[in-house]
Amino acid sequence: MIERLRQTFALAEQRSEQEVLAALLLEGMHAAERWEALFADPRSDRLLEQLVAEALAEDAAGETEEIAGDTFLS
């Protein structure tokens, strides 16, 4: 993995995109930290259970549609 990072940084340096790359990496790392903190919170279990129950109820009521292929992103 370290070699891939070196290659990425070398390419970014050639294209003068170091700041953009650094900002994206930092943003991704901070986002991961926030998700870890949210899931570590004991209240998250109750909230996730509630969201699952709501989704199952919507599906049972026919309020959902199946997604396939690229339709999820469009």
Secondary structure by P-SEA (a helix, b strand, c coil): caaaaaaaaaaaaaacaaaaaaaaaaaaaaaaaaaaaaaaccaaaaaaaaaaaaaaaaaaaccbbbbccccccc
